[in-house]
Every structure is written in C-alpha cells, then in structure tokens.
Amino acid sequence: QVQLEESGGGSVQAGGSLRLSCAASGRTFSTDAMGWFRQAPGKEREFVAYISGNSLITYYADSVKGRFTISRDNAKNTVWLQMNSLKPEDTAVYYCAAGRALFATRPNQYDYWGQGTQVTVSS
C-alpha cells in the first residue's frame, strides 16, 4: 500500500509561484511513476505532469509546459510540482498520484491518490 499526503497549496496573484509537495509512505515508492492532476469545479480531472520512478522521463500537459516542473527525491519519498508564472486558469484542486504505467496521462492509470490541495490564482 502507498499513502500520499499533499501540501503547499494556497492563494497567489497572477505571475506568482507556488511549490506543491507530495509525501509518500508505504512500499516501493522508487519504482512507482508519479503524476500531478488538477480539477476545477464542474470540470473533469485534468493531467498536469508525469515523472518516471528514476526521474529520467518527464512529460507535461501543453497548458503548463515551460511554466511547471515536476521533480522527485526517492530518498525523501517526496515529489514536488514547482509552478511559476501562474495564471487564473490554473486555479483548481491539485492531486498527486502513484502508479506503474509509463507515460500515464489518464486518472485510471494510477493506483493511489492524495487528498488534494487547493490552488487559487487571482488577477
């Protein structure tokens, strides 16, 4: 079993930055791929970023490419999402997830989920 706990959400003005953290506990964290998703009210859950277990592969949604960076430290059992140049349309609840699929961009490809953390970007 894997448990995920997210932190770092909050409110920020457009153009600002936030860094989200996801702390993992349980088994085989180093072999799990990790992803970040977001969901705005009334909309479906949307893929944001992916990172492989060894950090050699990353993949981003077009909407965040060049602004967001996903990273991990397996020794600390932690994954981060650095968000720069934030826009109001980035406002959503952000979730981290763990799974074994490669290049996973759909929610049903992940086995474990955090509780979500709110990110609000104002103009």
C-alpha positions in Angstrom: 0.0 0.0 0.0 1.0 3.6 -0.7 -0.3 6.6 1.1 0.1 10.1 -0.3 -0.2 13.4 1.5 -0.1 16.8 -0.3 0.8 20.2 1.0 1.8 23.7 -0.3 -1.4 24.9 -1.9 -2.7 28.4 -1.3 -3.6 31.7 -2.9 -1.3 33.7 -5.1 -1.6 36.6 -7.6 -1.2 36.0 -11.3 2.5 35.8 -12.3 3.5 34.4 -8.9 4.8 30.9 -7.9 3.9 28.0 -5.7 5.6 24.8 -4.9 3.4 21.8 -4.1 4.8 18.8 -2.2 3.6 15.2 -2.0 4.9 12.9 0.7 4.7 9.2 0.2 4.7 6.4 2.7 4.3 2.6 2.2 6.1 0.4 -0.2 8.2 0.6 -3.4 8.0 4.4 -3.9 11.2 4.4 -6.0 9.6 2.1 -8.7 6.4 4.0 -9.0 5.7 6.6 -11.6 4.1 9.8 -10.2 1.7 12.2 -11.7 0.0 15.5 -10.9 -3.6 16.2 -11.9 -5.9 19.2 -11.3 -9.7 19.6 -11.2 -11.7 22.8 -11.3 -15.3 22.9 -10.1 -17.7 21.3 -12.6 -14.9 20.0 -14.8 -13.2 16.7 -15.3 -9.8 15.8 -13.7 -7.0 17.1 -16.0 -3.5 15.7 -16.4 -0.7 18.1 -15.5 2.7 16.4 -15.2 4.3 12.9 -15.1 7.7 11.7 -13.8 9.1 8.2 -14.0 10.4 6.2 -11.0 14.1 7.0 -11.8 13.3 10.7 -12.8 14.7 10.0 -16.3 11.4 10.8 -18.0 9.1 13.7 -17.5 6.0 14.8 -19.5 3.8 17.8 -19.3 0.4 19.0 -20.5 0.7 21.6 -23.2 -1.1 24.1 -20.9 1.7 24.1 -18.3 4.7 23.3 -20.4 7.5 25.7 -19.8 5.9 27.0 -16.6 5.7 23.9 -14.3 8.4 21.5 -13.3 7.9 18.1 -11.7 10.7 16.5 -9.6 11.2 13.8 -7.0 13.7 12.6 -4.4 13.2 8.9 -3.7 15.5 9.1 -0.6 13.0 11.5 0.9 9.9 9.8 -0.5 8.7 13.1 -1.9 7.5 14.5 -5.2 7.2 18.3 -6.0 5.4 20.4 -8.5 7.1 23.8 -9.0 4.6 26.2 -10.5 5.8 29.5 -12.0 4.1 32.3 -14.0 0.8 31.2 -12.6 -2.4 32.2 -14.4 -6.0 32.5 -13.1 -6.9 29.5 -15.3 -4.5 27.4 -13.2 -7.0 27.7 -10.3 -8.0 24.1 -9.3 -7.6 21.4 -6.7 -4.3 19.7 -7.4 -3.8 16.0 -6.8 -0.7 13.8 -6.8 -1.0 10.1 -7.8 1.2 7.0 -7.9 1.2 4.1 -10.4 3.2 1.7 -12.5 2.2 2.7 -16.1 4.6 4.5 -18.4 3.7 7.9 -19.8 0.4 7.8 -17.9 -1.8 10.8 -18.6 -5.2 9.4 -17.6 -6.6 9.1 -14.0 -7.5 5.5 -14.3 -3.8 4.6 -15.0 -2.9 5.5 -11.3 -3.5 3.3 -8.3 -3.0 5.8 -5.3 -4.1 9.4 -4.8 -3.6 12.2 -2.4 -6.4 14.1 -0.8 -5.8 17.2 -3.0 -4.7 20.8 -2.2 -6.4 24.0 -3.4 -4.5 26.4 -5.6 -6.2 29.8 -6.2 -4.7 32.3 -8.6 -6.2 35.8 -8.6 -5.8 38.6 -11.2 
